[in-house]
């Protein structure tokens, strides 16, 4: 019988209390289910929102020339781009763009593609697209490149992992009468100007294919696990207002953009493609967005650094000795590429982090939680703590904290407990004075385990030092895996 005002006087106190307990238990289960659902869908919602932004900004653009490059042709024509094994629609996390041109000495395209593709897992191959842009209008040369790729990468082309495009014959303006600037020769000005147009075409084609776009070159090699590292790093920064993530310190290699930003970048490049190289133009975009002319240069650099975030160590290395600029030998190498990855990235629930430990040289806890760096602190003392307070209660399945790294293997955490603060009190478990419950302890620098479902949802996780340490402490990995 439904509970009503008229029946309340007839109920015993015990039954009323029982009803209240059942109601509160149901409410807690519903609350936990809500948090679990929100956690499961947060990444998907983020991706869908970025797709909506991309579509909205594309539709709102008044630049009609964008439409030209959405026309896909399979026969030579002055006004149409050429596209092989292409799909008009995609919904992947990442699009990688590789411009390539005719080189007089040696082509590095094949080894570049092998390096990228061979380091992808089967699952990752379904979540990305690699687009090769052949920046030539000589149809015979373009066809020879396509034939070579089809012979070597037949499976990847037919599966949709790899696409090949080239511009229409009338895409490039007259590049023979450009003004020489910044001391560059006529040939170099022509080369860098065409390069700007190549990047723009590739970005326009890629804008609606994925969430993130990564600019690469045709003469690079990649580190193992590069795809997951880039994706997780970007997802960890989903709430940050970034414009460029840099996974290499060289030129235009390994630069990641959010797809909705590509329209703005292309429009800017088209306005100034004759004036400066691409990396300078990108810096100008950042200046326009965040720099105050009334402030000094240092203030401007600080503002730009919030939009342009560097990941270390580098994930890509330049290997091309012979440049696409005829006669140029470039012995460029990224010194960061050889350095080991001193921290591991995980997509953790949004949280506010804090610590009583004294941080060393900017290796902060915030950066560690976001996957940007490892955490490094001066000698921990008894009572010191590291706290992760979630933005909203989260159902945690597993946790992992790893200390030390390859460069400083001795800076490990010992005599430290892992504690959690549940959303509601658990009377049958022993707890600390401030209502935390001990789950695990660091052993040989690592603490890991599962969370009893009875403790979920969790408000906070804390590492508490139980005994003075004789060494400094590094946290190189933080993983709090939500319950799925």
C-alpha positions as CSV (number, residue, x, y, z in Angstrom):
1,X,0.0,0.0,0.0
2,X,1.4,3.5,-0.9
3,X,2.7,5.4,2.1
4,X,0.4,8.4,2.8
5,X,-0.3,10.9,5.5
6,X,-3.4,8.9,6.6
7,X,-1.4,5.7,7.2
8,X,1.5,7.2,9.1
9,X,-0.2,7.1,12.5
10,X,-0.8,3.4,12.1
11,X,2.8,2.5,11.5
12,X,5.0,1.5,14.3
13,X,8.2,3.4,15.0
14,X,10.3,0.4,14.0
15,X,8.5,0.1,10.6
16,X,9.0,3.8,10.0
17,X,12.7,3.6,10.7
18,X,12.9,0.5,8.4
19,X,11.2,2.5,5.6
20,X,13.6,5.4,6.2
21,X,16.7,3.1,6.1
22,X,15.4,1.4,2.9
23,X,14.8,4.8,1.4
24,X,18.2,6.1,2.2
25,X,19.8,2.9,0.9
26,X,17.9,3.2,-2.3
27,X,18.9,6.8,-2.6
28,X,22.6,5.9,-2.1
29,X,22.4,3.2,-4.7
30,X,20.8,5.6,-7.2
31,X,23.5,8.2,-6.4
32,X,26.3,5.6,-6.9
33,X,24.6,4.6,-10.2
34,X,24.5,8.2,-11.3
35,X,28.1,8.7,-10.6
36,X,29.1,5.5,-12.4
37,X,27.0,6.5,-15.4
38,X,28.6,10.0,-15.5
39,X,32.0,8.6,-15.2
40,X,31.4,6.1,-18.1
41,X,30.0,8.8,-20.4
42,X,32.4,11.7,-19.6
43,X,34.9,10.8,-22.2
44,X,32.3,10.1,-24.8
45,X,30.5,13.4,-24.1
46,X,33.7,15.3,-24.4
47,X,34.4,13.8,-27.8
48,X,30.8,14.4,-29.0
49,X,31.0,18.0,-27.9
50,X,34.1,18.6,-29.8
51,X,32.6,17.1,-32.9
52,X,29.6,19.4,-32.5
53,X,31.9,22.4,-32.2
54,X,33.8,21.3,-35.3
55,X,30.7,20.9,-37.4
56,X,29.2,24.2,-36.1
57,X,32.3,26.2,-36.8
58,X,32.7,24.6,-40.2
59,X,29.1,25.4,-41.1
60,X,29.4,29.0,-39.8
61,X,32.5,29.7,-41.9
62,X,31.9,32.3,-44.6
63,X,35.0,31.3,-46.6
64,X,33.4,29.6,-49.6
65,X,36.7,28.3,-50.8
66,X,36.6,25.7,-48.1
67,X,33.9,23.9,-50.0
68,X,36.1,23.3,-53.0
69,X,38.3,20.9,-51.1
70,X,35.4,18.8,-49.9
71,X,34.7,17.7,-53.5
72,X,36.3,14.3,-54.0
73,X,37.1,13.2,-57.5
74,X,38.6,10.0,-58.8
75,X,39.5,11.3,-62.3
76,X,42.0,14.1,-63.1
77,X,40.4,17.5,-63.2
78,X,41.7,21.1,-62.8
79,X,39.1,21.9,-60.1
80,X,39.0,18.7,-58.0
81,X,41.3,17.1,-55.5
82,X,42.3,13.5,-56.0
83,X,41.6,11.0,-53.3
84,X,42.4,7.3,-53.0
85,X,40.8,4.9,-50.5
86,X,39.1,7.8,-48.8
87,X,36.0,8.1,-46.6
88,X,34.0,11.3,-46.4
89,X,33.0,10.6,-42.8
90,X,35.0,9.3,-39.8
91,X,34.6,9.3,-36.1
92,X,38.1,8.6,-34.8
93,X,40.0,10.1,-31.9
94,X,43.0,11.1,-33.9
95,X,43.9,12.1,-37.5
96,X,47.6,12.2,-38.5
97,X,48.5,14.3,-41.5
98,X,51.7,13.6,-43.5
99,X,52.6,16.0,-46.4
100,X,55.0,14.5,-48.9
101,X,56.6,16.0,-52.0
102,X,59.1,14.8,-54.7
103,X,62.6,14.5,-53.3
104,X,65.6,14.5,-55.7
105,X,67.8,12.2,-53.5
106,X,65.7,9.9,-51.3
107,X,62.1,9.4,-50.1
108,X,61.5,8.5,-46.5
109,X,57.8,8.1,-46.7
110,X,57.7,4.3,-46.6
111,X,59.8,4.0,-43.5
112,X,57.8,6.8,-41.8
113,X,54.5,4.9,-42.4
114,X,56.0,1.6,-41.3
115,X,57.2,3.3,-38.1
116,X,53.7,4.8,-37.4
117,X,51.6,1.8,-38.4
118,X,53.7,-1.0,-36.9
119,X,53.5,0.7,-33.4
120,X,49.7,0.7,-33.4
121,X,47.7,-2.0,-31.7
122,X,44.7,-3.6,-33.5
123,X,42.4,-1.4,-31.4
124,X,44.3,1.8,-32.1
125,X,44.2,1.1,-35.8
126,X,40.4,1.5,-35.5
127,X,40.7,4.8,-33.7
128,X,42.9,6.8,-36.0
129,X,43.4,7.7,-39.7
130,X,46.7,8.5,-41.4
131,X,46.4,10.9,-44.3
132,X,49.2,11.2,-46.8
133,X,49.0,14.4,-48.8
134,X,51.0,14.3,-52.0
135,X,51.8,17.9,-52.6
136,X,52.4,17.7,-56.4
137,X,50.2,18.4,-59.4
138,X,52.1,16.1,-61.8
139,X,49.5,13.3,-62.0
140,X,52.0,10.8,-63.3
141,X,54.1,11.3,-60.2
142,X,51.1,11.2,-57.9
143,X,49.9,7.9,-59.4
144,X,53.4,6.4,-59.0
145,X,53.3,7.3,-55.3
146,X,49.9,5.8,-54.9
147,X,50.9,2.6,-56.7
148,X,53.9,2.2,-54.5
149,X,51.8,2.7,-51.3
150,X,49.1,0.3,-52.6
151,X,51.7,-2.4,-53.1
152,X,53.2,-1.9,-49.7
153,X,50.2,-0.9,-47.6
154,X,47.3,-2.6,-49.3
155,X,45.6,-3.8,-46.1
156,X,45.9,-0.4,-44.4
157,X,44.5,1.4,-47.4
158,X,41.5,-0.9,-47.8
159,X,40.8,-0.9,-44.1
160,X,40.6,2.9,-44.0
161,X,43.6,3.4,-41.7
162,X,45.5,5.0,-44.6
163,X,44.3,7.6,-47.1
164,X,46.1,9.4,-49.9
165,X,45.0,12.8,-51.3
166,X,46.5,15.3,-53.7
167,X,45.5,18.9,-54.6
168,X,43.8,20.1,-57.8
169,X,46.1,21.4,-60.5
170,X,45.0,25.0,-60.0
171,X,45.3,25.0,-56.2
172,X,48.8,26.6,-56.1
173,X,49.1,30.3,-57.2
174,X,52.1,31.5,-59.1
175,X,55.1,31.0,-56.7
176,X,57.8,32.4,-59.0
177,X,57.4,36.1,-58.2
178,X,57.4,36.1,-54.4
179,X,59.0,38.8,-52.4
180,X,62.3,37.7,-50.7
181,X,62.1,38.2,-46.9
182,X,64.2,37.6,-43.8
183,X,67.3,37.0,-45.8
184,X,65.9,33.8,-47.4
185,X,66.8,33.0,-51.0
186,X,64.1,33.0,-53.8
187,X,64.0,29.2,-53.8
188,X,63.6,29.0,-50.0
189,X,60.8,31.5,-50.0
190,X,59.0,29.5,-52.7
191,X,59.6,26.3,-50.7
192,X,58.3,27.6,-47.4
193,X,55.3,29.3,-49.1
194,X,54.2,26.1,-50.9
195,X,54.7,24.3,-47.6
196,X,52.2,26.6,-45.9
197,X,49.7,25.8,-48.6
198,X,50.3,22.1,-48.3
199,X,49.7,22.2,-44.5
200,X,46.5,24.2,-45.1
201,X,45.0,21.8,-47.6
202,X,45.7,18.8,-45.4
203,X,44.1,20.5,-42.4
204,X,41.0,21.4,-44.4
205,X,40.6,17.9,-45.6
206,X,41.1,16.4,-42.1
207,X,38.9,18.9,-40.1
208,X,35.8,16.7,-39.8
209,X,37.4,13.3,-39.5
210,X,38.4,13.2,-35.9
211,X,38.7,14.9,-32.5
212,X,42.4,15.6,-32.7
213,X,44.7,16.4,-35.6
214,X,48.4,15.7,-35.4
215,X,50.8,17.2,-37.9
216,X,53.7,15.0,-38.9
217,X,56.3,15.0,-41.6
218,X,57.3,12.3,-44.1
219,X,60.8,11.7,-42.7
220,X,60.3,10.7,-39.0
221,X,60.2,7.7,-36.8
222,X,57.9,7.2,-33.8
223,X,58.4,5.9,-30.3
224,X,56.6,2.7,-29.1
225,X,53.2,3.5,-27.5
226,X,53.1,7.0,-29.1
227,X,49.4,6.8,-30.0
228,X,48.2,6.0,-26.5
229,X,50.6,8.5,-24.9
230,X,49.3,11.3,-27.1
231,X,45.7,10.4,-26.7
232,X,45.9,10.0,-22.9
233,X,47.8,13.3,-22.6
234,X,45.2,15.2,-24.6
235,X,42.3,13.6,-22.6
236,X,43.9,14.5,-19.3
237,X,43.9,18.2,-20.6
238,X,40.3,18.1,-21.7
239,X,39.3,20.8,-19.3
240,X,42.3,23.0,-20.1
241,X,42.1,25.8,-22.8
242,X,45.1,24.6,-24.9
243,X,45.6,25.1,-28.6
244,X,48.8,23.2,-29.4
245,X,50.3,20.1,-27.8
246,X,53.9,19.5,-28.8
247,X,55.2,16.0,-28.9
248,X,58.5,17.0,-30.6
249,X,60.6,20.1,-30.3
250,X,61.5,20.2,-34.0
251,X,59.7,22.3,-36.6
252,X,56.2,21.3,-37.3
253,X,56.6,17.6,-36.2
254,X,54.3,16.1,-33.7
255,X,52.0,19.2,-33.2
256,X,48.5,18.3,-32.0
257,X,45.5,20.5,-32.5
258,X,41.8,20.2,-31.6
259,X,39.8,19.7,-34.8
260,X,37.6,22.8,-34.3
261,X,40.7,25.0,-34.2
262,X,41.8,24.0,-37.6
263,X,39.5,26.4,-39.4
264,X,40.9,29.3,-37.6
265,X,44.5,28.2,-38.2
266,X,43.9,27.6,-42.0
267,X,42.2,31.0,-42.4
268,X,45.2,32.7,-40.7
269,X,47.7,30.8,-42.8
270,X,45.9,31.8,-46.0
271,X,46.1,35.4,-45.0
272,X,49.9,35.3,-44.5
273,X,51.2,32.2,-46.3
274,X,53.6,34.3,-48.4
275,X,55.0,36.2,-45.4
276,X,56.5,33.7,-42.9
277,X,57.2,30.0,-42.3
278,X,54.4,28.0,-40.6
279,X,56.0,27.8,-37.1
280,X,56.2,31.6,-37.0
281,X,52.6,32.0,-38.1
282,X,51.5,29.7,-35.4
283,X,53.3,31.8,-32.8
284,X,51.5,34.9,-34.2
285,X,48.1,33.2,-33.8
286,X,48.9,32.6,-30.1
287,X,50.1,36.2,-29.8
288,X,46.8,37.5,-31.2
289,X,44.8,35.2,-28.9
290,X,46.4,36.0,-25.5
291,X,49.1,38.7,-25.6
292,X,48.3,42.2,-24.3
293,X,50.3,44.9,-26.2
294,X,50.4,46.9,-22.9
295,X,52.3,44.1,-21.1
296,X,55.9,43.1,-21.5
297,X,57.3,40.2,-23.5
298,X,57.7,38.0,-20.5
299,X,54.0,38.3,-19.7
300,X,53.2,37.4,-23.3
301,X,55.4,34.3,-23.2
302,X,53.7,33.1,-20.0
303,X,50.3,33.6,-21.6
304,X,51.3,31.7,-24.8
305,X,52.7,28.8,-22.8
306,X,49.2,28.1,-21.4
307,X,48.0,27.5,-25.0
308,X,51.1,25.7,-26.2
309,X,52.0,22.8,-24.0
310,X,55.2,20.7,-24.5
311,X,55.2,17.0,-23.7
312,X,58.6,15.4,-22.8
313,X,60.3,13.3,-23.8
314,X,59.7,13.7,-27.6
315,X,57.7,10.9,-29.3
316,X,59.0,11.6,-32.8
317,X,62.5,11.8,-34.3
318,X,63.5,13.5,-37.5
319,X,65.5,11.1,-39.7
320,X,65.6,12.8,-43.1
321,X,69.1,13.9,-44.1
322,X,68.1,15.3,-47.5
323,X,65.5,18.0,-47.2
324,X,62.6,18.5,-49.6
325,X,64.3,21.8,-50.3
326,X,66.7,20.9,-53.2
327,X,70.3,20.8,-52.1
328,X,69.7,21.3,-48.4
329,X,71.3,18.8,-46.0
330,X,69.7,19.0,-42.5
331,X,71.2,17.1,-39.7
332,X,68.3,17.9,-37.3
333,X,67.8,15.5,-34.4
334,X,65.6,15.9,-31.4
335,X,67.8,15.3,-28.3
336,X,64.7,14.7,-26.2
337,X,63.8,11.7,-28.3
338,X,66.5,9.5,-26.8
339,X,65.5,10.3,-23.2
340,X,63.4,7.7,-21.4
341,X,59.8,8.4,-20.5
342,X,60.1,9.3,-16.8
343,X,56.4,9.1,-16.1
344,X,53.4,7.2,-17.3
345,X,50.1,8.8,-18.3
346,X,46.6,7.7,-17.3
347,X,43.3,9.3,-17.7
348,X,42.3,9.9,-14.1
349,X,39.0,11.3,-12.7
350,X,39.1,15.1,-12.4
351,X,40.5,16.1,-9.0
352,X,42.0,18.8,-6.9
353,X,45.5,17.8,-5.7
354,X,47.6,19.0,-2.8
355,X,50.6,17.9,-0.7
356,X,52.5,18.9,2.4
357,X,55.8,17.8,0.7
358,X,58.3,20.4,-0.5
359,X,58.3,20.2,-4.4
360,X,61.7,20.2,-6.2
361,X,62.3,22.3,-9.3
362,X,58.7,22.6,-10.6
363,X,58.0,18.8,-10.7
364,X,54.5,19.5,-9.2
365,X,51.8,17.1,-8.3
366,X,49.4,18.8,-10.6
367,X,51.6,18.0,-13.6
368,X,51.9,14.4,-12.5
369,X,48.2,13.9,-12.2
370,X,47.7,15.4,-15.7
371,X,50.4,13.2,-17.1
372,X,52.8,16.1,-18.0
373,X,55.7,15.3,-15.6
374,X,56.7,13.2,-12.6
375,X,56.3,14.5,-9.1
376,X,59.6,15.1,-7.2
377,X,59.7,16.1,-3.5
378,X,62.4,16.6,-0.9
379,X,62.8,14.0,1.9
380,X,59.3,13.0,3.2
381,X,58.8,13.1,6.9
382,X,56.2,11.3,9.1
383,X,52.8,12.9,8.7
384,X,53.4,14.3,5.2
385,X,50.7,13.5,2.7
386,X,49.6,13.6,-0.9
387,X,45.9,14.2,-1.4
388,X,43.7,13.6,-4.5
389,X,40.2,15.1,-3.8
390,X,37.8,14.3,-6.7
391,X,35.6,16.9,-8.1
392,X,32.7,14.6,-7.5
393,X,32.5,11.2,-5.8
394,X,33.9,8.4,-8.0
395,X,33.5,4.6,-8.0
396,X,37.1,3.4,-8.1
397,X,37.9,-0.2,-9.2
398,X,41.7,-0.2,-9.0
399,X,44.6,2.0,-8.0
400,X,48.3,2.1,-8.7
401,X,51.0,4.4,-7.5
402,X,54.6,3.9,-8.7
403,X,57.6,5.8,-7.3
404,X,61.1,6.3,-8.7
405,X,62.0,6.4,-12.4
406,X,64.9,5.3,-14.7
407,X,67.0,8.4,-14.0
408,X,66.5,8.3,-10.2
409,X,65.5,4.7,-9.3
410,X,66.4,5.2,-5.6
411,X,63.9,8.0,-5.0
412,X,61.2,5.6,-4.0
413,X,58.4,5.9,-1.5
414,X,58.3,3.5,1.4
415,X,56.5,3.4,4.8
416,X,53.5,5.1,3.3
417,X,49.9,4.1,3.3
418,X,47.1,4.5,0.7
419,X,43.9,5.7,2.3
420,X,40.5,6.5,0.9
421,X,37.6,8.7,2.1
422,X,34.3,7.1,1.1
423,X,31.2,9.2,0.4
424,X,29.5,7.6,3.4
425,X,30.8,6.2,6.7
426,X,31.5,2.4,6.8
427,X,31.1,1.5,10.5
428,X,32.5,-2.0,10.4
429,X,35.9,-0.9,9.1
430,X,38.7,0.6,11.1
431,X,39.3,4.2,10.1
432,X,41.6,7.1,11.0
433,X,40.6,10.1,13.1
434,X,39.7,12.1,10.0
435,X,37.5,9.3,8.6
436,X,39.9,7.8,6.0
437,X,40.3,4.1,5.6
438,X,43.7,2.4,5.0
439,X,43.7,0.2,1.8
440,X,47.3,-0.6,1.1
441,X,51.0,0.2,1.8
442,X,53.9,0.9,-0.5
443,X,56.2,-2.1,-1.0
444,X,59.4,-1.7,-3.0
445,X,58.2,1.7,-4.2
446,X,54.8,0.5,-5.5
447,X,51.3,0.5,-4.0
448,X,48.4,-1.1,-6.0
449,X,45.2,-2.9,-5.4
450,X,41.5,-3.1,-5.8
451,X,38.8,-1.1,-3.9
452,X,36.2,-3.0,-2.0
453,X,32.8,-2.0,-3.7
454,X,31.5,-1.3,-0.2
455,X,33.7,1.9,-0.1
456,X,32.3,3.3,-3.3
457,X,31.8,6.1,-4.2
458,X,35.0,7.6,-3.1
459,X,35.5,11.3,-2.2
460,X,39.3,11.4,-1.9
461,X,42.5,9.2,-2.0
462,X,45.4,10.1,0.2
463,X,49.0,8.9,0.6
464,X,50.2,9.3,4.2
465,X,53.9,9.0,5.2
466,X,54.2,6.9,8.4
467,X,57.9,7.1,9.0
468,X,60.7,9.6,8.1
469,X,62.5,8.8,4.8
470,X,66.2,9.0,4.2
471,X,65.8,9.7,0.5
472,X,63.8,12.1,-1.8
473,X,60.5,10.9,-3.3
474,X,59.4,10.6,-6.9
475,X,55.9,9.6,-8.0
476,X,56.1,8.6,-11.7
477,X,52.7,6.9,-12.1
478,X,49.3,7.7,-10.8
479,X,46.4,5.5,-11.9
480,X,42.9,5.5,-10.4
481,X,40.8,3.3,-12.6
482,X,37.0,4.1,-12.4
483,X,34.6,1.2,-12.1
484,X,33.0,0.4,-15.5
